[in-house]
């Protein structure tokens, strides 16, 4: 996996996909029953487990494999 800027390509793609579907940190927090600060940390890649990553990818209709394949593409 390549890294672009201050985050991994995987997180970049995940954030783009979530944003495209209207998922804000506040909405993620409500969905996962966590605090908004925790949702923001997850979006920054802190404290993010594979299960949590998988859950957020699923909100976008993606599997982890699909997310990884998208992350291999250079940013537009």
JOSUL-V640431 format. One record per run of one state. SS is the DSSP state (H for helix, E for strand, - for the rest). FROM is the first residue (numbers start at 1). LEN is the number of residues. If there is no record, write none. Layout:
ss:SS from:FROM len:LEN
ss:SS from:FROM len:LEN
//
This chain:
ss:- from:1 len:2
ss:E from:3 len:2
ss:- from:5 len:2
ss:E from:7 len:2
ss:H from:9 len:12
ss:- from:21 len:4
ss:H from:25 len:8
ss:- from:33 len:3
ss:H from:36 len:8
ss:- from:44 len:6
ss:H from:50 len:10
ss:- from:60 len:4
ss:H from:64 len:8
ss:- from:72 len:5
//
